[in-house]
Amino acid sequence: MLVAAGVMAVSMGLRQCFGLFLAPSIAELGASAAAFGFAVALHNLVWGLSQPFVGALGDRFGACPVLIGCGLLYTAGLLLFAVSGTGFVALDLGIGLLTGLGIAGTGFGVLLGAVSRAAPPERRGLLVGLVSGAGSAGVLVLAPLGEGLIAQAGWRDAALAFAGICGAMVAVSLLIGGAPAQHSAKRAALPASGAWSAARTAMAHPGFVTMSVAFFACGFQLMFITTHLPRFLGLCGLAPSVGAAALAVTGVCNAIGSYAFGVLGQRYSPKRLLAGIYATRTTAIVVYLATPISATSTLLFAAVMGATWLGVVPLVSALIGRLFGLANFSLLFGLAFVCHQIGGFAGAWMGGIVLDATGSYDAAWWALVGIGAAAALLQWPMDDRPRMADGRSQEAEA
């Protein structure tokens, strides 16, 4: 679990700093804000589409080989971004393709599957929340570090430093333990259903589908903010340090929120807590836009968004465990995560398109409001009754 937290801190922390590179890199690479936004969007899409397959590998072979292989891809992507002289290679192949594949194996799905199987049921939500929160603890250190390196040494050297940190993450991954899901299931005398059967059961469950669709809004809102908030603050006349500080505040509050929602998810309805998160984020965006944009208002906004940022992860994890058990957790989390990452793709790319077309982010912010409100309304009445392998609810069988 300590290894999982360390890997999560680096893997998630690095990707949340991509927005710091937008302004300094596009001029030298001859790219546009939309091109950078597309690369981050592609990163999210590749991550989402590959997550079910990478998760299935983690369920079958265990976390260690997946972490090492995907960690090496992540490192290669950052190196390519740092040394390439063309926008397509640096952005689309480096940031988009390689880091997207890399984080599929070093982010939520594989790590939380291993932690969920290792944790006792009465502490599972708490421990999943702690490991999820480590992803935000990483950005607390990496965001100011990246901003300082970019200011002092340039964005290429900063990217090289990030690649070195990612390489250290690969070395730490060698220490992770834990058995594959099938081995754990056999020891517990609980049969692990086949991956295809588990996927069909999940996709036939109306509650799982509703949760996954609402998860789209989470990715849409958060990836827009991660990618474009530093640039938005620059357009508002604020210093680059405010953007880095906002990411750091987000990280601190994120760690707290992940832990808190992990605990709350064991005591209260996870689906209602998810609906509350989506509603809170959306309200925070409206209030932020309705007040003058300043360093203070930005940091307060970052605190609210951070407190609700990764809090969705332990709640979605709890719902998946409740609905289907843990034997195919990484695969099923990956299926839900596809929708989240399609939302991230749309949010990151949409922000760049809107900025290039209109010269401001106004329309993009209000798109976040509409989609967030829709997600809250969808999530609240979700059907969270468990299903058996044949798709029947346990209540119906009884």
Buried (B, 14 or more C-beta within 10 A) or exposed (E): BEBBBBBBBBBBBBBBBBBBBBBBBBEEBEBBBBBBBBBBBBBBBBBBBBBBEBBBBBBBEBBBEBBBBBBBBBBBBBBBBBBBEEBBBBBBBBBBBBBBBBBBBBBBBBBBBBBBBBBEEEEBBBBBBBBBBBBBBBBBBBBBBBBEBBBEEBBBEBBBBBBEBBBEBBEBBEEBEBBBBBBBBEEEEEEBBEBEEBBBBBEEBEBBBBBBBBBBBBBBBBBBBBBBBBBBBBEBEBEBBBBBBBBBBBBBBBBBBBBBBBBBBBEEBBBBBBBBBBBBBBBBBBEBBEEEBBBEBBBBBBBBBBBBBBBBBBBBBBBBBBBBBBBBBBBBBBBBBBBBBBBBBBBBBBBBBBBEEEEEBEBBBEBBBEBBBBBBEBBBEBBBBBBBBEEEBEEEEE
